[in-house]
Amino acid sequence: MTAWALGSFVFFTALVAVISWWMTRNDNLSTNTGYFLAGRSLTGVVIAGSLILTNLSAEQLVGTNGLGFQSGLSSMSWEATSGVTLVFMALIFLPRYLKGGFTTVPDFLEERFDEGTRNLVTALFLMSLALVTLPIVLYAGGIALNSLFNVGELLHMDSASSLCFVIALIGIVGGIYAIFGGLKAVAVSDTINGIGLLIGGLLIPILGLLALGNGNLIAGFSSLIVNSPERMDSLGSAKLPGTAPLGTLFTGMILVNTFYWCTNQQIVQRTFAAKDLVEGQKGVLLAGFIKIFTPIILVIPGVIAYQLYGSEIKNIDSAYSVLVNHVLPVPLIGFFGAVMFGAVLSSFNSALNSAATMFCINVYKPIFNKNVSDKKLVFIGKVFGIILAIFSILVAPQIAKAPNGLYTFMKSVMGFFNIPTLVVVLMGFATKKVPPIGAKISIAFFIAAYALYKFVFPIPIHFLYVYAILFLCCIAIMLIAGKIAPMKKEYHQKDVGQVDLTSWKYAKPISFMVLTTTLYVYFLFSRFGIVFHGENYGGRFTVITLIYLVLSAAGFVYIRKRHNKVFLEERSQKNEEAEEGVRIQ
């Protein structure tokens, strides 16, 4: 590694730290809301930036591109379908979260069910963060940065020691952001790093396509479409290993993404900190648009790596690192390393901040000290964050080589935690009389049944189908409990008045465009679009794109007019009611 690469890495990393400190230097971090929810002050752009960079990290760049190398563009389903679930978040989940003024998802479950349900889901969240999310983020980040900078050679260490060194460095720096800066510092640094990630992340597929097309970008793209059509089919091919069945797109995969974007504390905590519903919806829907196109960064490089270096790549999780080392000019290694470092830090410190928040709000305060002051609670959060960061640093190097790739391994293991949480939150919003015992039995049933599938009776059914089957079983359990032993008093959520709940006037039209754009991308890169049509794909690309633009514009205008009509009718009705009240008085 050259002095230039090292210097640029240190410069860009320090620049983000300084800007984050400057923008948060006057914030009050001694209060509960100030430390854990950034004083409920986040705007749409900051929320979107924080959501995207919390999501995009080394395990994404390494793991999803590994899937792209193995099974082609069909692996983009993990990314592109996120736009749909972010629409769910903007229109269904977020208004209810902000209405209740919750700090954590378990807060809602306590209000809807009882303390026992809150404790059970909090335990699931904390275990998933401590045992899966945090160690895997550190491990994947360590692999990527260790490979990019040849740390072992630089510091004269063996590969295992250099990996441990990088993991410790990420854990320490990420811990400083999360533990001492609070959510605001995390969100600001995420936004800055997000800009760098989009620039640096886009460089890799562009340089890869230039290499594939001998200096011609269009020729490189054509090479993918013409020479590897089966790997550019968004609907997948049974000929490729690791391809998820198409049906999983509408079953387990949509459930996993709904959990991740609508009920995962690590993610939704950013939206809880929105200054009002308008800014929250802006941020969520902007993130939804960006997620549709993240396969350019997270999948396409893996497909390019297969065409360029397929014969020399033995482990699918090394595909991205191999491509980067081949196509990235040496002067840009420092910048890209800083971007990668920032992405890893973002996921790590976001998870750490969420874990500390849940421990303080849902464990320490209600169980050990109900009268604890905000100042002491923040201190407890910092101590817990330090302990958890050290634990994660120690666990991360122990992660063995994951079967079927790091990303698939992570998603399958997370099933123990994500689907049961989604079930109880969803049913908590959708029903009024389902009792707490229904939620607890549902969670216990899912964990036991999924453990039997994973370790005792590994039946030949894709794990995403198993998610969907058990999800429906859990819903049935909760509905039956609601019939047998309904709550005596129906649940009705109250508006605590924390933020303005006026909906963004463009929320529904933009949501419609997110959905049509998702369909457009899937159709375009499929056997019905431009794939498997040889070099004559240009005309089909133009026609499909024009149809998409016309339908999206027409739908946007129609939905906007309907919204205006309903808004005017509601306002007129309120004015009439107000006038009637005056006459009565």
Backbone torsions as a table, in degrees:
resi	resn	phi	psi	omega
1	MET	NA	131.3	-177.2
2	THR	-77.9	162.6	177.1
3	ALA	-63.3	-33.2	178.6
4	TRP	-63.2	-45.0	-179.4
5	ALA	-62.8	-44.5	179.8
6	LEU	-64.9	-43.1	-179.0
7	GLY	-64.4	-43.0	-179.9
8	SER	-67.4	-35.0	176.8
9	PHE	-62.3	-49.3	-179.5
10	VAL	-63.4	-40.4	-178.2
11	PHE	-63.0	-51.3	-177.4
12	PHE	-66.6	-37.4	178.4
13	THR	-65.7	-44.3	179.5
14	ALA	-67.1	-35.4	-179.8
15	LEU	-60.8	-44.2	178.3
16	VAL	-62.0	-43.3	-179.4
17	ALA	-62.1	-43.4	-178.2
18	VAL	-66.6	-44.6	-179.9
19	ILE	-63.5	-42.5	179.6
20	SER	-62.4	-42.3	178.1
21	TRP	-63.9	-43.7	-176.7
22	TRP	-62.5	-41.2	-176.2
23	MET	-76.9	-15.0	-178.3
24	THR	-119.2	8.2	-171.3
25	ARG	-64.6	-28.1	-177.2
26	ASN	-99.1	3.9	-178.2
27	ASP	-72.9	145.6	177.8
28	ASN	-87.5	105.3	-177.9
29	LEU	-100.7	11.6	-177.6
30	SER	-91.4	-6.6	-179.9
31	THR	-104.7	159.5	178.9
32	ASN	-55.6	-54.4	-177.8
33	THR	-66.8	-39.2	-177.7
34	GLY	-64.7	-40.5	-176.9
35	TYR	-81.1	-46.7	-172.7
36	PHE	-88.2	-26.2	-176.4
37	LEU	-127.2	21.7	175.8
38	ALA	52.6	31.4	179.2
39	GLY	65.5	21.2	-175.5
40	ARG	47.8	57.0	-173.6
41	SER	-127.3	4.3	-172.5
42	LEU	-75.6	139.1	177.8
43	THR	-94.6	172.1	-176.2
44	GLY	-58.5	-44.6	-177.6
45	VAL	-64.7	-43.2	179.5
46	VAL	-65.2	-41.3	178.9
47	ILE	-62.1	-46.7	-179.8
48	ALA	-61.5	-45.7	180.0
49	GLY	-62.0	-41.9	-179.4
50	SER	-69.4	-40.0	177.6
51	LEU	-60.4	-47.0	-175.6
52	ILE	-67.2	-44.7	-175.8
53	LEU	-77.1	-27.6	172.4
54	THR	-61.7	-37.9	-179.6
55	ASN	-76.5	-43.5	-175.6
56	LEU	-86.0	108.6	178.4
57	SER	-142.7	-169.3	-174.2
58	ALA	-62.5	-38.5	-179.3
59	GLU	-66.4	-24.0	174.4
60	GLN	-77.2	-51.8	-178.8
61	LEU	-60.8	-42.5	-178.9
62	VAL	-78.2	-50.7	-172.8
63	GLY	-71.3	-47.2	-176.4
64	THR	-71.9	-36.1	174.6
65	ASN	-67.6	-29.7	173.1
66	GLY	-63.0	-40.7	175.7
67	LEU	-66.1	-37.3	177.0
68	GLY	-62.2	-39.8	176.5
69	PHE	-62.7	-40.8	-175.1
70	GLN	-80.9	-48.9	-171.1
71	SER	-121.4	8.1	173.3
72	GLY	79.0	-158.4	-171.1
73	LEU	-70.0	-15.6	179.9
74	SER	-61.1	-24.0	178.9
75	SER	-69.9	-7.5	177.5
76	MET	-68.7	-11.8	-178.9
77	SER	-58.2	-31.5	176.5
78	TRP	-62.5	-31.4	-175.4
79	GLU	-94.1	-53.9	-171.7
80	ALA	-63.7	-35.6	-179.9
81	THR	-71.5	-10.4	176.7
82	SER	-62.3	-30.1	177.8
83	GLY	-58.8	-40.1	179.4
84	VAL	-63.9	-46.1	-177.5
85	THR	-71.5	-25.4	174.7
86	LEU	-72.3	-26.9	170.6
87	VAL	-65.2	-42.8	174.7
88	PHE	-55.5	-43.7	-178.3
89	MET	-62.6	-46.7	-175.4
90	ALA	-66.1	-40.3	-171.8
91	LEU	-97.1	-26.7	-173.1
92	ILE	-112.5	-56.0	-172.1
93	PHE	-78.7	-49.1	-172.8
94	LEU	-59.0	-46.0	178.9
95	PRO	-56.8	-35.7	-179.7
96	ARG	-74.3	-39.1	177.4
97	TYR	-61.5	-48.1	-177.2
98	LEU	-69.6	-32.1	177.9
99	LYS	-61.4	-38.5	-179.8
100	GLY	-84.3	-8.8	179.2
101	GLY	62.3	35.2	-174.4
102	PHE	-76.3	149.1	173.0
103	THR	-95.3	-32.4	178.9
104	THR	-136.0	161.1	174.8
105	VAL	-62.1	-42.7	176.3
106	PRO	-59.0	-25.1	174.7
107	ASP	-57.4	-44.5	178.8
108	PHE	-63.5	-42.1	-177.7
109	LEU	-65.8	-32.0	175.0
110	GLU	-66.7	-43.2	-180.0
111	GLU	-66.8	-40.0	-176.0
112	ARG	-79.5	-40.6	-176.9
113	PHE	-111.7	-91.5	178.3
114	ASP	-165.6	-179.6	-178.1
115	GLU	-64.1	-35.4	-179.9
116	GLY	-61.9	-42.8	177.4
117	THR	-64.5	-41.5	177.0
118	ARG	-58.9	-46.5	-178.3
119	ASN	-65.0	-38.9	-178.9
120	LEU	-64.6	-46.6	-179.5
121	VAL	-71.1	-35.8	175.4
122	THR	-60.0	-43.4	178.1
123	ALA	-61.2	-40.7	178.0
124	LEU	-61.9	-46.3	179.5
125	PHE	-59.6	-49.7	-175.8
126	LEU	-65.1	-38.9	177.9
127	MET	-66.2	-41.0	-179.5
128	SER	-65.2	-38.2	179.6
129	LEU	-71.0	-44.6	-175.0
130	ALA	-74.0	-37.7	-172.6
131	LEU	-97.0	-21.4	-175.7
132	VAL	-121.7	-64.6	-169.8
133	THR	-61.6	-57.2	-175.2
134	LEU	-62.9	-48.8	178.7
135	PRO	-62.3	-38.7	-178.8
136	ILE	-69.0	-38.7	176.6
137	VAL	-60.1	-45.9	179.3
138	LEU	-65.1	-43.2	-177.8
139	TYR	-64.1	-49.1	-179.9
140	ALA	-64.7	-40.8	177.2
141	GLY	-64.4	-38.7	177.6
142	GLY	-62.3	-43.6	178.7
143	ILE	-60.8	-47.7	-176.1
144	ALA	-63.6	-49.8	-176.2
145	LEU	-72.8	-35.0	177.4
146	ASN	-62.2	-41.1	179.2
147	SER	-71.3	-41.5	-176.2
148	LEU	-64.2	-41.7	-174.2
149	PHE	-102.6	1.2	-177.9
150	ASN	48.2	53.1	-173.7
151	VAL	-59.6	-38.7	-179.7
152	GLY	-59.1	-44.7	178.8
153	GLU	-67.8	-39.4	-178.0
154	LEU	-64.4	-41.8	-176.0
155	LEU	-103.5	7.9	178.2
156	HIS	57.5	49.4	178.2
157	MET	-118.2	159.2	171.0
158	ASP	-76.7	169.3	-172.4
159	SER	-62.1	-39.4	-179.6
160	ALA	-65.5	-42.6	-179.5
161	SER	-67.8	-41.5	-179.6
162	SER	-66.3	-36.3	177.0
163	LEU	-63.4	-44.3	178.1
164	CYS	-61.6	-38.5	179.7
165	PHE	-63.5	-46.0	-179.0
166	VAL	-65.9	-41.6	178.3
167	ILE	-59.6	-44.4	179.1
168	ALA	-63.8	-40.4	179.5
169	LEU	-62.2	-46.0	178.7
170	ILE	-61.5	-45.1	-178.3
171	GLY	-62.3	-40.5	-178.5
172	ILE	-69.3	-48.2	-178.3
173	VAL	-66.8	-44.2	178.0
174	GLY	-61.3	-39.0	178.2
175	GLY	-63.1	-37.4	179.0
176	ILE	-62.3	-44.9	177.4
177	TYR	-57.7	-54.4	-171.8
178	ALA	-72.0	-42.3	-172.0
179	ILE	-76.9	-40.8	-174.2
180	PHE	-101.7	-14.4	-178.7
181	GLY	-102.7	-18.5	-177.9
182	GLY	74.0	-175.8	-175.0
183	LEU	-65.4	-35.0	-177.3
184	LYS	-62.6	-44.8	178.8
185	ALA	-63.7	-39.0	177.8
186	VAL	-61.8	-47.9	-176.5
187	ALA	-65.5	-41.7	179.8
188	VAL	-65.0	-47.3	179.2
189	SER	-63.3	-34.7	176.8
190	ASP	-60.5	-45.0	-177.3
191	THR	-64.0	-43.9	179.7
192	ILE	-65.3	-46.9	178.5
193	ASN	-64.4	-30.6	179.3
194	GLY	-61.5	-39.6	177.1
195	ILE	-62.8	-44.8	178.4
196	GLY	-64.3	-37.4	-179.5
197	LEU	-66.5	-40.5	178.9
198	LEU	-63.9	-40.2	178.8
199	ILE	-69.1	-52.7	-178.1
200	GLY	-67.0	-39.9	-179.9
201	GLY	-64.4	-37.5	178.8
202	LEU	-71.7	-25.9	179.4
203	LEU	-60.3	-38.7	-173.8
204	ILE	-65.8	-51.6	176.9
205	PRO	-64.2	-33.9	178.4
206	ILE	-64.5	-48.3	178.8
207	LEU	-66.0	-34.6	177.3
208	GLY	-65.6	-42.1	178.4
209	LEU	-67.2	-36.5	176.3
210	LEU	-63.3	-40.5	178.2
211	ALA	-66.9	-38.6	-179.5
212	LEU	-69.0	-33.3	-177.8
213	GLY	-100.7	17.5	179.9
214	ASN	53.7	46.3	177.2
215	GLY	95.2	-3.9	-179.1
216	ASN	-113.5	116.3	-175.7
217	LEU	-63.3	-46.1	-178.8
218	ILE	-64.1	-39.6	179.0
219	ALA	-64.5	-36.6	177.3
220	GLY	-64.3	-43.6	177.6
221	PHE	-63.9	-43.6	179.0
222	SER	-61.2	-35.4	178.8
223	SER	-61.8	-39.6	177.6
224	LEU	-64.1	-46.1	-176.3
225	ILE	-68.5	-40.6	-172.9
226	VAL	-86.2	-42.7	-173.2
227	ASN	-88.6	-24.3	179.7
228	SER	-132.4	57.1	-175.5
229	PRO	-61.9	-35.3	-179.1
230	GLU	-65.3	-26.6	178.8
231	ARG	-87.7	-8.3	177.6
232	MET	-106.3	10.8	179.6
233	ASP	-88.7	114.3	-177.5
234	SER	-64.1	-22.6	-178.4
235	LEU	-87.9	-6.7	174.0
236	GLY	87.6	166.5	179.2
237	SER	-138.1	132.2	179.6
238	ALA	-65.2	-16.0	-179.6
239	LYS	-74.4	-20.5	-175.8
240	LEU	-95.4	134.2	179.7
241	PRO	-67.9	146.6	175.2
242	GLY	80.5	1.0	-179.5
243	THR	-72.2	125.0	178.2
244	ALA	-74.2	138.4	177.8
245	PRO	-56.0	146.8	-176.5
246	LEU	-59.2	-34.3	-178.9
247	GLY	-63.1	-24.0	-179.9
248	THR	-67.1	-21.5	179.3
249	LEU	-60.0	-33.5	-175.4
250	PHE	-104.9	5.1	-178.7
251	THR	-122.6	-100.3	-175.0
252	GLY	-63.4	-35.8	-176.1
253	MET	-66.5	-42.2	179.9
254	ILE	-68.1	-30.1	177.0
255	LEU	-69.6	-43.8	178.8
256	VAL	-60.1	-45.3	-178.8
257	ASN	-69.6	-32.9	176.6
258	THR	-66.0	-42.4	174.5
259	PHE	-58.3	-49.9	-172.0
260	TYR	-61.2	-45.3	-173.5
261	TRP	-93.3	-13.1	-174.9
262	CYS	-117.5	-21.2	-176.4
263	THR	-134.5	-3.1	-179.2
264	ASN	-79.6	115.8	-175.8
265	GLN	-54.4	-38.5	-179.0
266	GLN	-56.9	-33.2	-178.5
267	ILE	-92.7	-53.2	-170.2
268	VAL	-71.0	-15.1	178.8
269	GLN	-59.6	-30.6	176.8
270	ARG	-64.1	-38.9	-178.6
271	THR	-75.6	-29.9	174.9
272	PHE	-60.6	-26.0	-176.6
273	ALA	-89.4	7.6	179.7
274	ALA	-64.4	144.4	-179.5
275	LYS	-70.1	-25.4	173.6
276	ASP	-163.7	175.6	-177.4
277	LEU	-64.9	-35.6	179.9
278	VAL	-59.0	-50.4	-178.7
279	GLU	-66.0	-37.0	177.7
280	GLY	-62.4	-45.4	179.8
281	GLN	-67.9	-37.6	175.9
282	LYS	-58.9	-48.5	-177.9
283	GLY	-64.1	-43.9	-178.2
284	VAL	-64.7	-45.0	-177.3
285	LEU	-72.7	-33.5	174.1
286	LEU	-63.3	-42.7	176.3
287	ALA	-61.7	-36.9	178.5
288	GLY	-61.7	-42.3	177.3
289	PHE	-63.6	-44.9	-178.1
290	ILE	-63.1	-40.4	-177.1
291	LYS	-62.0	-31.5	179.9
292	ILE	-60.2	-33.2	-174.4
293	PHE	-102.4	0.1	179.0
294	THR	-65.0	-19.5	173.6
295	PRO	-56.5	-22.1	175.8
296	ILE	-59.7	-36.2	-180.0
297	ILE	-91.5	-34.5	-167.4
298	LEU	-102.0	-12.1	-178.2
299	VAL	-127.9	-47.3	-176.9
300	ILE	-54.6	-42.3	177.5
301	PRO	-57.3	-35.2	177.6
302	GLY	-65.6	-39.0	177.6
303	VAL	-66.9	-41.0	177.9
304	ILE	-63.0	-42.8	179.8
305	ALA	-60.1	-35.4	178.9
306	TYR	-64.1	-44.0	-178.8
307	GLN	-69.0	-38.6	-174.8
308	LEU	-83.1	-44.0	-169.3
309	TYR	-133.4	25.8	-175.8
310	GLY	-54.8	-37.3	-175.9
311	SER	-71.2	-25.2	-176.5
312	GLU	-98.5	-3.7	-179.7
313	ILE	-99.0	113.5	-176.7
314	LYS	-96.5	-29.2	-179.2
315	ASN	-114.2	123.0	-174.2
316	ILE	-60.3	-29.5	-178.6
317	ASP	-75.2	-5.0	176.1
318	SER	-98.8	-1.0	-175.5
319	ALA	-59.1	-45.6	-176.6
320	TYR	-65.5	-44.8	-179.4
321	SER	-62.4	-39.7	178.7
322	VAL	-62.4	-45.9	179.9
323	LEU	-62.0	-46.2	-179.0
324	VAL	-60.0	-46.4	-178.6
325	ASN	-64.8	-26.5	-179.5
326	HIS	-84.7	-39.3	-170.0
327	VAL	-102.5	-18.4	-174.8
328	LEU	-83.1	124.1	176.9
329	PRO	-61.8	145.2	-177.7
330	VAL	-54.7	-41.3	-179.2
331	PRO	-61.9	-19.8	-178.1
332	LEU	-96.1	-3.4	-177.5
333	ILE	-61.5	-40.8	-179.5
334	GLY	-63.7	-45.0	178.7
335	PHE	-62.4	-47.6	-178.6
336	PHE	-65.2	-37.3	176.7
337	GLY	-61.6	-40.2	178.4
338	ALA	-65.4	-39.4	177.7
339	VAL	-63.8	-46.3	178.7
340	MET	-62.1	-43.2	178.9
341	PHE	-60.1	-43.5	178.9
342	GLY	-63.8	-38.5	179.2
343	ALA	-65.5	-42.3	178.6
344	VAL	-64.9	-45.8	178.9
345	LEU	-57.7	-40.2	-176.6
346	SER	-59.9	-50.9	-179.8
347	SER	-64.6	-40.0	-178.0
348	PHE	-67.7	-50.4	-175.9
349	ASN	-71.7	-27.4	176.3
350	SER	-67.1	-44.7	178.6
351	ALA	-64.7	-39.3	-179.7
352	LEU	-65.6	-42.9	178.9
353	ASN	-64.4	-39.9	179.3
354	SER	-65.9	-40.9	179.4
355	ALA	-63.2	-43.9	179.0
356	ALA	-63.6	-39.6	179.1
357	THR	-60.8	-49.7	-178.5
358	MET	-65.9	-39.0	179.4
359	PHE	-61.8	-45.0	-177.3
360	CYS	-70.3	-48.6	-173.0
361	ILE	-77.2	-36.6	-171.7
362	ASN	-108.8	-8.4	179.2
363	VAL	-121.2	-63.4	-172.2
364	TYR	-64.6	-52.6	-174.6
365	LYS	-65.3	-51.3	-177.1
366	PRO	-73.4	-25.5	-174.1
367	ILE	-99.9	-41.7	-172.2
368	PHE	-103.0	-32.3	-175.7
369	ASN	-157.8	88.6	-176.1
370	LYS	-67.2	-23.0	-176.8
371	ASN	-101.8	17.8	-177.7
372	VAL	-62.3	141.7	178.6
373	SER	-76.0	159.0	178.8
374	ASP	-59.9	-40.0	-177.5
375	LYS	-62.7	-44.1	-179.9
376	LYS	-70.0	-35.5	179.8
377	LEU	-63.2	-41.2	176.9
378	VAL	-63.2	-40.7	177.8
379	PHE	-61.6	-44.1	178.0
380	ILE	-60.3	-40.3	178.5
381	GLY	-61.0	-39.7	179.4
382	LYS	-67.8	-41.6	178.8
383	VAL	-63.6	-44.4	178.5
384	PHE	-62.2	-40.5	178.9
385	GLY	-61.7	-41.2	178.7
386	ILE	-63.2	-45.5	-179.8
387	ILE	-62.0	-44.2	-178.0
388	LEU	-67.8	-36.7	177.9
389	ALA	-63.9	-44.3	178.6
390	ILE	-63.1	-43.1	178.8
391	PHE	-59.8	-43.9	-178.8
392	SER	-65.0	-39.9	178.4
393	ILE	-62.1	-37.7	-179.3
394	LEU	-73.9	-35.2	-176.5
395	VAL	-78.8	-37.9	-171.4
396	ALA	-51.6	-47.2	-178.5
397	PRO	-66.0	-15.3	-177.2
398	GLN	-83.4	-7.5	-178.5
399	ILE	-66.5	118.7	-179.2
400	ALA	-76.0	169.2	177.6
401	LYS	-58.0	123.0	-174.8
402	ALA	-77.7	136.9	176.2
403	PRO	-70.5	141.5	177.3
404	ASN	63.0	19.7	177.7
405	GLY	96.7	149.0	-175.8
406	LEU	-60.5	-42.6	-173.5
407	TYR	-67.8	-46.0	179.2
408	THR	-63.5	-40.3	177.6
409	PHE	-58.8	-45.9	-178.4
410	MET	-62.8	-45.3	-177.8
411	LYS	-65.4	-37.7	-178.5
412	SER	-71.0	-39.3	179.4
413	VAL	-69.6	-36.0	-179.0
414	MET	-65.2	-14.0	178.1
415	GLY	-57.0	-28.9	178.2
416	PHE	-61.8	-25.2	-172.9
417	PHE	-112.1	-36.9	-167.8
418	ASN	-79.2	-47.1	-175.8
419	ILE	-66.2	-44.8	177.9
420	PRO	-61.5	-34.4	176.9
421	THR	-65.9	-44.5	178.8
422	LEU	-59.8	-41.8	-178.2
423	VAL	-58.3	-50.7	-174.0
424	VAL	-71.2	-34.1	177.2
425	VAL	-68.2	-46.7	-178.7
426	LEU	-61.6	-46.0	180.0
427	MET	-71.2	-27.1	175.5
428	GLY	-64.5	-38.5	177.1
429	PHE	-76.3	-37.6	-170.1
430	ALA	-83.8	-20.9	-177.5
431	THR	-120.1	163.8	-178.4
432	LYS	-118.1	-17.9	-172.8
433	LYS	-127.0	3.8	176.4
434	VAL	-65.5	127.6	-173.6
435	PRO	-83.8	165.0	178.8
436	PRO	-57.6	-35.4	-178.2
437	ILE	-62.7	-31.5	177.1
438	GLY	-63.7	-41.6	178.8
439	ALA	-65.3	-42.4	-176.9
440	LYS	-68.6	-42.9	178.1
441	ILE	-63.9	-39.4	179.8
442	SER	-60.8	-46.2	179.5
443	ILE	-63.7	-46.9	-179.1
444	ALA	-62.2	-41.3	179.6
445	PHE	-62.1	-46.3	-177.2
446	PHE	-61.4	-49.7	-177.1
447	ILE	-60.8	-43.3	-179.5
448	ALA	-65.8	-45.5	-178.1
449	ALA	-66.3	-40.5	-179.3
450	TYR	-70.2	-34.4	176.8
451	ALA	-64.1	-39.8	176.9
452	LEU	-62.3	-42.2	178.8
453	TYR	-64.0	-40.9	-175.1
454	LYS	-76.1	-38.7	-167.1
455	PHE	-118.5	-20.2	-174.3
456	VAL	-113.9	-52.4	-178.6
457	PHE	-121.7	75.7	-177.4
458	PRO	-73.4	73.2	-178.8
459	ILE	-64.6	149.0	-175.0
460	PRO	-77.7	61.1	175.3
461	ILE	-124.2	134.4	-179.2
462	HIS	-57.3	139.2	-174.6
463	PHE	-60.0	-26.2	179.1
464	LEU	-71.4	-32.4	173.1
465	TYR	-68.3	-37.9	177.8
466	VAL	-62.7	-40.9	175.5
467	TYR	-53.2	-49.3	-175.4
468	ALA	-65.5	-41.8	179.8
469	ILE	-62.4	-47.9	-179.1
470	LEU	-69.0	-32.1	175.9
471	PHE	-59.3	-47.3	179.6
472	LEU	-65.8	-37.5	177.1
473	CYS	-61.8	-41.5	-179.7
474	CYS	-66.1	-39.4	176.8
475	ILE	-62.0	-44.1	179.0
476	ALA	-60.1	-42.0	179.2
477	ILE	-59.9	-44.8	-178.1
478	MET	-68.4	-38.5	178.8
479	LEU	-67.7	-40.0	177.3
480	ILE	-63.3	-41.9	177.2
481	ALA	-61.0	-36.8	178.4
482	GLY	-67.1	-28.0	177.6
483	LYS	-81.3	-40.1	-176.4
484	ILE	-76.2	-45.7	-175.5
485	ALA	-135.7	66.1	-177.6
486	PRO	-66.1	154.2	175.8
487	MET	-63.9	140.8	-178.7
488	LYS	-66.2	-33.3	-179.7
489	LYS	-118.1	125.0	-180.0
490	GLU	-64.0	146.8	178.4
491	TYR	-84.9	128.6	174.3
492	HIS	-132.7	121.0	-176.7
493	GLN	-74.9	137.4	179.5
494	LYS	-102.0	148.0	175.2
495	ASP	-85.9	113.8	-177.1
496	VAL	-85.0	-4.4	174.6
497	GLY	73.1	24.5	-179.8
498	GLN	-69.4	-41.9	-178.2
499	VAL	-138.6	164.6	176.0
500	ASP	-70.2	126.7	-176.3
501	LEU	-100.9	15.3	175.3
502	THR	-64.6	126.3	-176.7
503	SER	-73.8	148.7	176.6
504	TRP	-65.9	131.3	-174.9
505	LYS	-64.8	-20.1	178.9
506	TYR	-103.1	9.6	-174.9
507	ALA	-59.9	-48.9	-178.0
508	LYS	-71.6	-43.7	176.5
509	PRO	-60.6	-41.8	179.1
510	ILE	-68.2	-36.7	176.4
511	SER	-60.0	-41.6	177.7
512	PHE	-60.3	-41.4	-179.8
513	MET	-69.0	-33.5	175.2
514	VAL	-61.9	-42.9	-179.8
515	LEU	-66.8	-45.1	-179.3
516	THR	-67.3	-33.7	178.8
517	THR	-68.4	-37.9	176.5
518	THR	-61.3	-46.5	178.5
519	LEU	-62.9	-39.9	180.0
520	TYR	-60.7	-47.5	-178.8
521	VAL	-63.1	-43.5	179.8
522	TYR	-64.3	-44.3	-178.0
523	PHE	-68.2	-41.7	-177.4
524	LEU	-59.8	-48.7	-177.9
525	PHE	-95.6	59.7	177.3
526	SER	-143.7	175.7	178.8
527	ARG	-65.3	-17.5	177.7
528	PHE	-90.0	-10.8	-178.9
529	GLY	-104.2	-112.4	-174.1
530	ILE	-102.6	-5.5	-177.9
531	VAL	-85.2	146.9	-179.5
532	PHE	68.1	24.8	177.2
533	HIS	-121.1	18.0	175.3
534	GLY	63.2	-148.5	-176.4
535	GLU	-78.1	-6.7	-178.0
536	ASN	-93.8	40.3	-177.5
537	TYR	-89.6	-12.7	-174.3
538	GLY	-61.7	-44.5	-179.6
539	GLY	-64.0	-41.7	179.0
540	ARG	-65.0	-38.1	177.8
541	PHE	-59.6	-45.2	-178.4
542	THR	-64.3	-46.1	-177.9
543	VAL	-64.5	-47.0	-178.5
544	ILE	-63.2	-40.4	-179.8
545	THR	-66.4	-41.4	178.7
546	LEU	-63.6	-42.5	178.0
547	ILE	-61.8	-42.4	179.0
548	TYR	-61.7	-45.7	-178.1
549	LEU	-64.3	-41.7	-179.4
550	VAL	-66.4	-47.7	-179.3
551	LEU	-64.2	-39.7	-180.0
552	SER	-65.8	-43.7	-179.9
553	ALA	-65.0	-43.2	-179.7
554	ALA	-64.3	-43.8	178.9
555	GLY	-63.9	-40.5	179.0
556	PHE	-59.8	-48.1	-178.3
557	VAL	-64.0	-43.7	-178.3
558	TYR	-63.2	-48.1	-178.4
559	ILE	-65.5	-36.7	178.7
560	ARG	-65.0	-40.9	178.6
561	LYS	-65.9	-40.9	177.6
562	ARG	-61.6	-40.6	179.4
563	HIS	-63.2	-45.0	179.8
564	ASN	-61.1	-40.2	-179.1
565	LYS	-64.6	-46.2	179.1
566	VAL	-63.8	-40.5	-179.4
567	PHE	-62.4	-44.5	-179.5
568	LEU	-65.8	-38.3	178.6
569	GLU	-65.1	-42.0	179.2
570	GLU	-65.3	-40.7	179.9
571	ARG	-66.8	-38.7	178.6
572	SER	-64.5	-40.2	179.3
573	GLN	-65.2	-40.3	178.2
574	LYS	-64.4	-40.5	179.1
575	ASN	-63.7	-39.9	179.1
576	GLU	-65.4	-41.0	179.1
577	GLU	-64.7	-38.5	178.9
578	ALA	-66.0	-42.1	179.4
579	GLU	-65.3	-38.6	179.0
580	GLU	-64.5	-38.9	178.3
581	GLY	-63.1	-38.6	178.8
582	VAL	-65.7	-41.4	-179.6
583	ARG	-64.5	-39.0	179.6
584	ILE	-64.3	-39.8	179.4
585	GLN	-66.0	NA	NA
